[in-house]
């Protein structure tokens, strides 16, 4: 599989039994719906609430294609960061700067919603494992 952003090769990354994809070139991360659902087993996290939240956001279609279903990714702004979301298969792509920025901002925010708290804990773990 190739990165939707830079066409570099994607590697499978595992963290605490959860599997996502990491680009060695641009350091972006793809988290599939299956990955998001698996987080519910370990963290205080609601994948359905997270996916619903992303789906309800205003978005614009990008030129980038999802590596899982090949539909176009949609750009969504969350906390001032633009992430890419596949409305067909619910995969989420984070560029390296988006991931680290969201982690930092949400680690400092005590008012994070329930779905964000567990989600950013696991993202922090994944980011530190690179």
C-alpha positions as CSV (number, residue, x, y, z in Angstrom):
1,X,0.0,0.0,0.0
2,X,1.1,3.5,-0.8
3,X,0.6,6.7,1.2
4,X,-2.3,8.8,-0.1
5,X,-0.3,12.0,0.4
6,X,3.3,11.3,-0.8
7,X,3.0,7.9,-2.5
8,X,5.6,6.5,0.0
9,X,5.2,3.0,1.3
10,X,2.9,2.4,4.2
11,X,3.9,0.1,7.0
12,X,1.7,-1.6,9.5
13,X,2.2,-0.2,13.0
14,X,1.0,-1.9,16.1
15,X,0.5,-0.3,19.5
16,X,-1.1,-2.1,22.4
17,X,-2.7,-4.6,20.0
18,X,-4.2,-1.9,17.8
19,X,-3.0,-1.8,14.2
20,X,-2.8,1.2,11.9
21,X,-0.6,2.3,9.0
22,X,2.4,4.6,9.0
23,X,4.2,6.3,6.1
24,X,8.0,6.2,6.6
25,X,8.4,9.2,4.2
26,X,5.9,11.8,5.4
27,X,5.1,10.1,8.8
28,X,1.4,10.3,8.3
29,X,-0.9,7.8,9.9
30,X,-4.0,6.0,8.7
31,X,-6.4,4.7,11.2
32,X,-9.1,2.4,9.7
33,X,-12.6,2.0,11.1
34,X,-11.6,-1.4,12.4
35,X,-8.7,0.3,14.3
36,X,-11.1,2.9,15.8
37,X,-13.5,0.2,16.9
38,X,-10.7,-1.8,18.5
39,X,-9.9,1.2,20.7
40,X,-13.2,0.8,22.5
41,X,-11.8,-2.4,24.0
42,X,-8.9,-0.6,25.7
43,X,-9.8,3.0,26.1
44,X,-12.6,5.3,27.3
45,X,-13.5,6.0,23.6
46,X,-16.6,5.8,21.5
47,X,-15.7,5.0,17.9
48,X,-19.3,5.6,16.7
49,X,-19.5,9.0,18.4
50,X,-16.1,9.9,16.9
51,X,-17.1,8.8,13.4
52,X,-20.5,10.5,13.7
53,X,-18.7,13.7,14.8
54,X,-16.4,13.6,11.8
55,X,-19.3,12.7,9.4
56,X,-21.3,15.7,10.6
57,X,-18.5,18.2,10.0
58,X,-18.5,20.4,7.0
59,X,-15.8,19.1,4.6
60,X,-14.3,19.5,1.2
61,X,-13.3,16.7,-1.1
62,X,-9.6,16.3,-1.7
63,X,-7.6,14.9,-4.5
64,X,-6.3,12.2,-2.2
65,X,-7.8,8.7,-2.3
66,X,-8.4,6.4,0.6
67,X,-6.0,3.4,0.6
68,X,-8.7,1.0,1.8
69,X,-11.7,1.8,-0.5
70,X,-10.2,4.2,-3.0
71,X,-12.9,6.9,-2.5
72,X,-11.7,10.5,-2.2
73,X,-10.8,11.7,1.3
74,X,-12.6,14.7,2.8
75,X,-10.7,17.4,4.6
76,X,-12.2,18.3,8.0
77,X,-11.0,20.9,10.4
78,X,-10.8,19.8,14.1
79,X,-9.4,22.1,16.7
80,X,-7.7,24.2,14.0
81,X,-6.1,21.1,12.3
82,X,-7.1,19.7,9.0
83,X,-7.4,16.0,8.9
84,X,-8.6,13.7,6.1
85,X,-11.6,11.4,6.6
86,X,-13.1,8.8,4.3
87,X,-16.9,9.1,4.4
88,X,-17.2,5.7,2.7
89,X,-15.2,3.4,5.0
90,X,-14.6,5.9,7.9
91,X,-10.8,5.7,7.8
92,X,-8.9,8.8,9.2
93,X,-5.6,10.1,7.8
94,X,-3.4,12.3,10.0
95,X,-0.4,14.2,8.6
96,X,2.5,14.2,11.0
97,X,2.0,17.8,12.0
98,X,-1.7,17.3,12.5
99,X,-1.2,14.3,14.7
100,X,1.4,16.0,17.0
101,X,-0.6,19.2,17.1
102,X,-3.8,17.5,18.0
103,X,-2.1,15.4,20.7
104,X,-0.4,18.5,22.2
105,X,-3.5,20.6,22.2
106,X,-5.7,17.9,23.6
107,X,-3.3,16.8,26.3
108,X,-3.4,20.4,27.6
109,X,-7.2,20.6,27.4
110,X,-8.9,19.3,30.5
111,X,-12.3,19.8,28.8
112,X,-11.7,17.3,26.0
113,X,-14.9,15.3,25.2
114,X,-15.1,11.6,26.3
115,X,-14.3,10.3,22.9
116,X,-11.3,12.6,22.5
117,X,-9.7,11.6,25.9
118,X,-9.1,8.0,25.0
119,X,-8.4,8.7,21.4
120,X,-5.6,11.1,22.0
121,X,-4.1,8.9,24.7
122,X,-3.7,6.1,22.1
123,X,-2.5,8.5,19.4
124,X,0.2,9.7,21.8
125,X,1.2,6.1,22.2
126,X,1.3,5.5,18.5
127,X,3.3,8.7,17.8
128,X,5.8,7.8,20.5
129,X,6.4,4.4,19.0
130,X,7.8,5.7,15.7
